[in-house]
Amino acid sequence: MHPILFQRERFLLYLAAWGVIAIILAALAVPISTLTWGESFVIAIPMSLLYAFICMTSFYLCRAFPLRSTDYPRLFGIYLLASILSSGLWIMVTKGWGFTLQRILLFPPLADQNEVIIHLFFLNGILLFILSVFMHYLMIAVDESTTRGKLALQQSVLAREAELRALKAQIHPHFLFNSLNSISALTTANPQAAREMSIRLAGFLRRTLRFGATDKVPLADEIALMDDYLEIEKTRFGDRLRFEKRIDERLLRCLIPPLLLQPLIENAVNHGIAPLPEGGTISLQGDLIGERVRIRITNPVDREYVPSKKGGLGLENVKKRLAVIHGPEGRLQTDLTPGLFVVELSAPAELAGE
């Protein structure tokens, strides 16, 4: 596929350049011959356009003899011979065109110009063919660089999607493991509660499988799913688990990765509420600050609580997903004070429908 013929902008620019060359050739021919300006243009313009297409064949030579793998003396010989042959062919057609004009339009015989124009065209034909070689080598280099850039971008996107899928896949088994442990603990102590939790868990998992198949969801949907999760956990903890939320109404339309909040709430339940005999209140606050989403989750913890150095699977998962999607713009910060654990999530805002 020729890089000029199949790109409209390049083709038009290429023809425009050869239009300028035709004008220059006509201007050079007038002072050294008896041709008028009009007669010079009648020869130069169609012959230049013809040679424009002849010079395009140098592209295939450039592809056949790459600069990196062909020695320069061989390249010099190949292109010198090709330029002489191309220019010679051009001269033959130019003479034929002049003969046709002489017969049809009573054009002055081209031979009467003492072959000056022929020599002019021949020498310029060699030079123009060599210039077209340089142009095509440059074009090939640019196209290869662009292609490499696109491939690198595609590979980066594919790698990012694979990492996101792997991180998302961690959520379900991690949550399921904890939930099954809870059901197991309730089986002997409160069989009815274990049965209710099993039913709610089945419904919750069905919804999360559909929910997790999308790349981004409105925060309102994520919060609704989080409420379902808390209802399941209330079967286990009863009045020990309390929850409050304060959400900016504008924030509900913001798009976030699915199953982003659930691991944070799960972390608050398992590491905050569960160890406390009296339980406690998990608080969620969401704000839209400028063009950024800020979500803050706080929960009570035992005053002797020491978090894992690795941060736990849930927190690490959310942190990695934010980093993959938003880079340094996606942040997850934690803060521990005696009796209180705080998680703050911050990322660029993206409203649904925009």
N, C-alpha and C positions, 0 to 999 in steps of 0.2 A: 504494500500500500504506500503510494507516494505521499510524503508529508505535506506537499503543497496542493495537489489536486483534491485531496479529501478534507481540506480545511479551508473554508470559504474566506476567512480573513486573510490567511497567508496567500491564497491564490490571487485575491484582489490586490494585495500589496505587491506581489511579484509582478503582476501585469502593469501596475503603476510604475514600478521601477524600470521596466523595459520600455514603457512609454517615454520616460525621461531619456533613456539611452537612445531611442529612435530619434528624438529631437536633437541630441548631441551629434549623432552620426550625420543627420541631415545638415546641421550647421557646419560640420567639418567638411562635408562634400562640396558645398557651394563655392568656397574660395578657391578650391584646387581643381575645379572643373567648369565647364560652360553650362552646367545645369542651373535652371532657375530654382528658387526656393520651392515652388510648387512641384517641380519635377523631382527635386531631391526628396521631398516628403513622400511622394508617390512611391519611390523606391525604398526609402529607409523605414517607414512605418510598417508596411506588411512584412518586409524581410526581417525586421527586428522581432516582431511577434512570432514569426516562424522560428527564428533562432532561440527565442525564449523557451520554446518547447523542445528544441534539440538539446539545449543545455540542461534541461531537466533530466535527461538520461544519465547525467553524471552521478545522480543519486545512487543508481544501481551499481556503478563502479565503486562508489564510496562504501556501499554495504558489502561488496565483494572483497574489498581490500581495506580492512580497518587499519587505522593509524597505529594502534597498539601492537598489531601482529604482522605488519608489513614493513620491510626496511625501506628507508627513504630513497635510495637510488632506484629501486624497482618502482616505487610510486612515481618518481620523476619521469621515468621512461614511459610508464603506462599513460600518465596524463598528458605528456607532451605529444605522444602519438595520437591519443584520443582527441586532443584539441586540434591538431593539424587535420585529421580526417573530418572532424565535425565542421571546422571552418571551410575546408575544401568543398564539402557537400553544400554548405551554405552558399558559397560562391557560384557553384554550378546552378543552383536554384535561382540565385539572383540574376545570373546571365539569362536564364530562361524567362524570368519575369521581365527583364529589360527587352528581350526579343518580342515577347507578347505585347508589351506596351508599344513598341515600335510599329508592329503590324496593325494594332487596333486603334491606337490613339495618335498615330504619326509621331510617336515619341522619338527624339534623336537617338540614333544607334549608340548603345552603351560602349561599343568598341571605339567610337570616335572620341571618347573621353580619355584616350591614351592609357587605358587600364588603371588610371589613378584611383578611381573609386573602388575598383576590384581589389587593388592592393590595400586600400584603406579598410575595406570590409574584412579582408583575409587576416590582417594583423590584429584588428580589433576582435575578430572572431576567436582567435587563439587566446587573447587576453580575457575575453568575457567567459570563455569556457573554463579557464583556470579559476576565475573568480567564482564561478558557479560551483566548482569543486570545493573551495573553501567554505562557501555558504552552506553546502549540503553537509559537510563534516560538522560544522557548527550546529546545524539544525538537528543532526543525529545525536550529538552530544547533549543538547538541551532536552530532546525528547527522552533520551535514556535517563537523564537525571530526573525528569518529571515522573517517568515510570517507576524509577526506584523509590522516589518520594511517596508515590501513591501506594506502592507495595508495602513500604515500611509503615505507612499510616494504616492500611488494611490489617497488617499483622498486629499492629498495636491495638486496634479496635477488637480484633478477634481474641487477642490475649486478655484484654480487659473484660470482654464478655465471658470468657472462660473462667476468669478469676471470680467475677461476680456470681456466676452460676455455682461455682464451688463454695463460695462463702454463704450463698443463700441456702445451699443444700445442707450446710451445717446446722441451720436453725431447727429444722423439723426433728431430726433424731435427738438433738440436745433437749428440746422442749418435751418430746415424747418420753425420753428417759426419765426426766424429772417428774412428769405427770404420772407415769406408771409407778414410780416409787411412792408417790402420794397415795395412789389408789391402793397399792399393796399395804401401806400403813393403815388405811381406813378399813380394810377388809375385815379385820378381826374386831377393831374398836367400834366401828359404825358401818355395818354392811350396807344399810340403806343409802348412806352418804356416798359410799364407794360406788354403788350402782348408779346414782344420779351423776356422779362425776364422770363415770365411764360413758354415759349417754351424751353428756355435754361435750366431753372430749372428742367423741366420734364426730359430732356435728361441727365442732370447731376445726378439726383437722380437714374435714371436707371443704370447708370454706377457705382455709389457708392454702390448700392445694390449688384452688382456682385463683386465689388472691396472689399467690407467689408466682404465677405464670406471666405476670405483667412486669414491665420495667419500672414504671412509676405509678403511684396512685395518689388521689387527693388525701390530705391529712385527715379529713373528716372520716374517710373509710378506714384509715389506719387506727384512728381513735375508737371507732365502732368495734373493730376487731379486738382492740386492747380491752374494751369493756367486756366483750365476751370471755376473754381469758380471765379477767378478774372475777367474773361470775363463777367460773369453774373453780378458781382458787378459794372463793368464799365458801364453797361446799366443804373444803378442807379446814379452813381457819375460822369460819363463822364471824362473830363480832370482833375477833382479833384483827381482822383485815379491814381497814377503812381507806377510802380513796376520795380525793378531791382534785378538781381540775379547773383551771382558769385559762381559757383559750381566746385569743383575739379572733373575732369573727372573720376578719380578712384572711387569717391564716388557714382557715379550713379549706380554702380552694388551692392552697399551695401543694405542688406535687413533690412527693418524697419517694425514695425506694421502698418497696413493700417489705413488711416485717422488720422495719427499722426500730420501732418503739417497743415492740413486744419483748425482745431480749433484754431491754433496759428495765422494763417493768418486772419481768421474770427475775432479773438480778436483784431488784429491790425486794421482791417477795421472799426469795430463797435465802438471801444473805442479810436482809434487814428484819422483816417481820417474823419469819420462821423461828429464829433463835430467841425471840423476846416472848416471855410468858404472857405479858400483857398486850402483845401485838403493837400496832401503831398505825399511823396514817401516811400513805404515800401521796405526795403532792406533785401534780404536773402543771406547769405554767408554760404557755406558748405565746410568743410575741413576734410581730413582724416589725423589725427595726430597720428602717430604710429599705434596702433591697436584700436583706438577710433574714433568714428564719432562725429564731433562737428558742429552743425547747429546754426547759430546766426541770429535772426530776429530783425530788428529795425524799429520803426515807430515813426513819430512825434505825440505829444500829446499836448493838451492845457496846458499852463504853470500852470494853476490852477488845473490840473487833480490830483485826489486822488484815487488810486486804492482801490478796495474792500479788506478788511482784509482777506476774504476767498479766494481771488485771482480770482474769477469768475469760472463758470462751465468749460469753455474750458481749461483754464490753469490747474485747479485741475484734470480734466479728464486725460490730458496728463501726468501729474506728477504721478498719481496713476497707469496708465498703465505701465509707465517706471519702477516704483517700483515693480510691480507684476512680470514683465518679467525679469528684470535685477537686482532686489534687490538694494543694495547701489551703484552698478556700473552704474545704470541709474539715471541721474540727470537732473533737470530742474531748472534753476536759472533765476531770473528776476532782473532788475536794472532800477530805475527811476531817471533821472536827469531832471532838468527844460527843458521841451519841447521835451524830448526824452525818449522812453520806449524801453528796450532791453530784449529779451528773448533768453537764450542760452540753447540748448539741447545737452547733451553729453551721449554717450552710447558705449558699446563695439561694434566694427565693425564685421559684418558678411557678407562676400561676397557671392553672388549668385553663385552656382555651386561648393562651397567648403564644 
